[in-house]
Amino acid sequence: MLSSISNSRSSALRHARLLGVLCICFLIALETGSAYLLKHHSVTYRRVSQQFAEAAATGRSKSGEPRSVLMIGNSLFLEGVQIDRLHELTAGNLSVFPIFLEGTGYYDWLYGLRRVFREGARPQVVVVQLDANSFLWNQVRTEYSPRLLFDAADLIRASWDLGLDRTATSSLLLSHWSAYWGGHSVIRTQILRWVIPDFAELFSLVPLQRNALRQNQGRVQFGPEFESTVAGRVETLRELCGAYGAKTVMLIPPTPSSENTARALRQISKRVGVTALIPIDPALLTARDYEADALHLNPDGAALFTSAIARLADHFYSSEVAF
């Protein structure tokens, strides 16, 4: 009788161990496969990884060389700035290194800048593109930012800044360390692309990717709280960049009916000692210059915006200008 019970327990233990081994193998395969899919099939992951690596290798320009400029921003820059054209127009003055990630705001780039500086970036100028709404966001893009922009050492601090509870903090940590946890929605989209023909068109994939930005484009309420929050965050970026010998420049993108917001950002930035440039007056653009979402510039609008930025190249390292 005792022998039978002992054999039963031994068999159960063997099965439990086998199940545990199978679970571990499954998790390893899932993580390995997820990392492979992100690195080889996510256009965004590949682009941001490459841009970040190139930016991290940015050194301070020598006398007579074009000034090194790190340019960061979300989809308003990704679609609004034609980088190849900007390189051509500013070749004699600037060496521009962009890092653009859709759906990002202040905290994504605060910690992104901290990491890229730690990894060796030493630009002379950091150009920050964030509209007023993006400056007010108390969130990060969990699919990419924790893994691509955040240092492991900053995760707890970021959690504290964002006011996350334990569950959300755990999710942030996992998004940094685990390709599957942080990129499962991206991976799912890639799989659906393969399985369903014309998936992007059928499910309006591109507009969905912009939801984080568009949903935060509510009407900005100007007032003491708005000014205090934005001023504090602009000053934090200035101090961070200044600690590594870089000048901070705010480059304010045009969005429909954003004239008042742009001027408010410019005045707030000026008060904390940051140059704020408005390359093109939003009032000069029409609906024909925007995509169907009435937020992002189309190629015609992007050409105008890029040319306007190039005309202000000298002001990246000199005085501030208006419209």
C-alpha positions in Angstrom: 0.0 0.0 0.0 2.8 2.5 1.0 4.7 1.4 -2.1 1.7 2.2 -4.3 1.3 5.7 -2.7 5.0 6.4 -3.1 5.0 5.4 -6.8 1.9 7.6 -7.4 3.6 10.6 -5.8 6.8 9.9 -7.8 4.8 9.7 -11.0 3.0 13.0 -10.2 6.3 14.7 -9.4 7.8 13.6 -12.7 4.7 14.9 -14.6 4.9 18.2 -12.7 8.6 18.5 -13.6 7.9 17.7 -17.3 5.1 20.2 -17.4 7.3 22.8 -15.8 10.1 22.1 -18.4 7.5 22.3 -21.2 6.2 25.7 -19.9 9.7 27.1 -19.7 10.5 25.9 -23.2 7.3 27.5 -24.5 8.1 30.8 -22.8 11.6 30.8 -24.2 10.3 30.0 -27.7 7.6 32.7 -27.3 10.1 35.3 -26.2 12.7 34.3 -28.9 10.0 34.4 -31.6 8.7 37.7 -30.4 12.1 39.3 -30.4 12.7 38.0 -34.0 9.4 39.3 -35.3 10.0 42.7 -33.8 13.5 43.0 -35.1 12.9 41.7 -38.6 9.2 42.5 -39.3 8.4 45.7 -37.4 9.2 48.7 -39.5 8.9 51.0 -36.5 11.1 48.9 -34.3 13.8 48.7 -37.0 13.6 52.4 -37.8 13.8 53.6 -34.2 16.5 51.1 -33.2 18.7 52.3 -36.1 18.0 56.0 -35.4 18.7 55.6 -31.7 22.0 53.8 -32.4 23.1 56.5 -34.9 22.1 59.3 -32.5 24.0 57.6 -29.6 27.2 57.7 -31.8 26.8 61.5 -32.4 29.9 63.4 -31.4 30.4 67.1 -30.9 31.3 68.7 -34.2 34.8 70.2 -34.6 35.4 73.8 -35.7 34.3 74.3 -39.3 32.2 71.2 -39.4 28.4 71.2 -39.6 26.8 71.3 -36.1 25.4 68.0 -34.9 21.7 68.2 -34.2 19.6 65.5 -32.4 16.0 65.9 -33.5 13.3 64.0 -31.5 9.5 63.9 -31.9 6.4 61.9 -32.6 4.4 61.3 -35.8 3.9 65.0 -36.4 7.7 65.1 -37.2 7.8 61.6 -38.8 5.3 62.7 -41.4 5.9 66.4 -41.3 9.7 66.5 -41.8 11.3 65.1 -45.0 14.6 64.1 -43.5 16.4 63.5 -46.8 15.3 66.9 -48.1 16.3 68.5 -44.8 19.8 66.9 -45.1 20.2 68.4 -48.5 19.0 71.9 -47.6 21.2 72.1 -44.4 24.2 70.1 -45.5 26.6 73.0 -45.0 25.3 73.9 -41.6 23.8 70.9 -39.8 24.2 67.2 -39.4 20.7 66.1 -38.4 20.2 62.8 -36.4 16.4 62.1 -36.0 14.6 59.8 -33.6 10.9 59.8 -34.4 8.4 57.5 -32.7 4.7 57.8 -33.2 2.3 58.2 -30.3 4.9 59.6 -27.9 4.9 62.6 -25.5 7.0 64.3 -22.9 7.9 61.3 -20.7 8.9 59.1 -23.6 11.4 61.7 -24.6 12.6 62.7 -21.2 13.8 59.2 -20.5 14.8 58.6 -24.1 17.1 61.6 -23.9 18.6 60.4 -20.7 19.4 57.1 -22.2 20.8 58.4 -25.5 23.1 60.8 -23.5 24.3 57.9 -21.3 25.1 55.9 -24.3 27.4 58.5 -25.6 25.4 61.1 -27.7 27.0 64.5 -27.6 25.1 66.7 -30.0 25.5 70.5 -29.9 21.7 71.0 -30.3 18.7 69.0 -29.3 15.6 69.9 -31.3 12.4 68.9 -29.5 9.1 68.6 -31.3 6.2 68.4 -29.0 2.9 70.2 -29.2 1.1 71.5 -26.1 -1.0 68.4 -25.7 2.0 66.1 -25.9 3.7 68.1 -23.2 0.8 67.5 -20.9 0.6 63.7 -21.4 1.2 61.6 -18.3 1.7 58.4 -20.2 4.2 56.6 -22.4 3.9 54.4 -25.5 4.1 51.0 -23.9 4.7 49.0 -27.1 8.0 50.6 -27.9 9.3 53.2 -25.4 10.2 51.1 -22.4 12.2 48.7 -24.6 13.8 51.2 -27.1 14.0 54.5 -25.2 14.2 53.6 -21.5 17.2 52.5 -19.4 16.5 49.7 -17.0 17.8 52.0 -14.2 15.1 54.6 -15.1 12.0 52.3 -15.0 11.2 52.7 -11.3 11.7 56.5 -11.5 9.5 56.7 -14.6 6.8 54.7 -12.8 7.0 57.2 -10.0 6.8 60.2 -12.3 3.8 58.7 -14.1 2.0 57.8 -10.8 1.7 54.1 -11.7 0.3 51.6 -9.3 2.0 48.2 -8.7 0.3 46.5 -11.6 1.1 49.2 -14.1 4.7 49.4 -12.8 5.1 45.6 -13.3 3.8 46.0 -16.8 6.3 48.8 -17.5 9.1 46.6 -16.2 8.0 43.6 -18.3 7.6 45.8 -21.4 11.3 46.7 -21.1 12.6 43.2 -20.5 10.2 41.1 -22.5 9.8 41.4 -26.3 6.5 39.6 -26.1 5.0 41.6 -23.3 5.9 44.9 -24.7 5.3 44.1 -28.4 2.4 41.6 -28.3 0.0 44.1 -30.0 2.6 44.8 -32.7 3.2 41.1 -33.2 -0.5 40.4 -33.4 -0.8 43.1 -36.1 2.1 41.6 -38.1 0.5 38.1 -37.9 -2.8 39.5 -39.1 -1.0 41.2 -42.0 0.2 37.8 -43.2 -3.1 36.0 -42.6 -5.5 38.6 -43.9 -4.9 40.2 -47.3 -5.2 44.1 -47.3 -5.4 44.0 -43.5 -4.3 47.6 -43.1 -6.9 48.9 -45.5 -9.7 46.7 -44.1 -9.1 47.7 -40.5 -7.9 51.3 -41.0 -4.5 50.3 -39.4 -2.8 53.6 -40.0 -5.4 55.7 -38.3 -5.4 53.3 -35.4 -1.7 53.8 -35.0 -2.3 57.5 -34.6 -5.1 57.2 -32.0 -2.7 58.0 -29.1 -1.9 61.3 -30.6 -5.3 62.2 -32.0 -7.1 61.4 -28.8 -5.0 63.8 -26.9 -5.6 66.7 -29.3 -8.4 68.1 -27.2 -8.7 71.9 -26.8 -5.9 73.1 -24.5 -7.1 75.1 -21.6 -4.6 78.0 -21.0 -4.2 79.0 -17.4 -1.7 78.9 -14.5 -1.8 75.1 -14.2 -1.1 74.7 -17.9 1.7 77.2 -17.9 3.3 75.8 -14.7 3.3 72.2 -16.0 4.7 73.1 -19.5 7.3 75.5 -18.1 8.5 72.9 -15.6 8.8 70.2 -18.3 10.5 72.5 -20.8 13.0 73.6 -18.1 13.7 70.0 -17.1 14.6 69.2 -20.8 16.8 72.3 -20.9 18.7 71.3 -17.8 19.1 67.7 -19.0 20.5 68.7 -22.4 22.6 71.5 -20.8 24.2 68.9 -18.5 25.7 67.3 -21.6 26.7 70.5 -23.3 23.7 70.7 -25.7 21.4 73.6 -26.4 17.7 72.8 -26.3 15.5 74.2 -29.1 11.7 73.8 -29.2 10.4 73.4 -32.8 6.7 73.8 -32.8 4.8 71.8 -35.5 1.7 73.2 -37.2 -1.6 71.6 -36.5 -5.0 73.0 -37.6 -6.1 76.0 -35.5 -3.0 75.8 -33.4 -1.9 79.5 -33.7 -2.7 80.4 -30.0 -1.2 77.2 -28.7 2.0 77.7 -30.7 2.4 81.3 -29.4 1.7 80.2 -25.8 4.4 77.5 -26.1 6.8 80.0 -27.5 6.2 82.5 -24.7 6.5 79.8 -22.0 9.7 78.5 -23.5 11.2 82.0 -23.7 10.5 82.5 -20.0 12.6 79.5 -19.0 15.5 80.3 -21.4 14.7 77.9 -24.3 14.6 79.0 -27.9 11.3 78.2 -29.5 10.8 78.3 -33.2 7.6 78.3 -35.2 8.9 77.5 -38.8 5.5 78.0 -40.4 2.4 79.9 -39.3 -0.4 77.3 -39.0 -2.8 79.9 -40.4 -0.9 79.8 -43.7 -1.7 76.1 -44.2 -5.0 74.9 -45.6 -6.9 71.5 -45.5 -5.0 70.6 -48.7 -1.8 70.5 -46.7 -3.0 67.9 -44.2 -3.8 64.2 -44.3 -7.4 63.0 -44.0 -7.1 62.9 -40.2 -6.8 66.7 -40.3 -3.8 66.5 -38.0 -0.7 65.2 -39.9 0.9 67.0 -42.8 0.7 65.3 -46.2 3.7 65.3 -48.6 2.8 68.8 -49.9 2.5 70.2 -46.4 5.6 68.3 -45.3 7.6 69.9 -48.1 6.6 73.4 -46.9 7.4 72.6 -43.3 10.8 71.1 -44.1 11.8 74.1 -46.2 10.7 76.4 -43.5 12.8 74.5 -40.9 15.9 74.7 -43.2 15.5 78.5 -43.5 15.8 78.6 -39.7 18.8 76.4 -39.4 21.1 79.3 -38.2 18.7 80.0 -35.3 19.2 76.5 -33.9 22.4 77.9 -32.3 21.7 81.6 -32.2 18.7 83.8 -31.2 15.0 83.1 -31.2 12.7 84.2 -34.1 9.0 84.6 -34.5 6.8 83.7 -37.5 
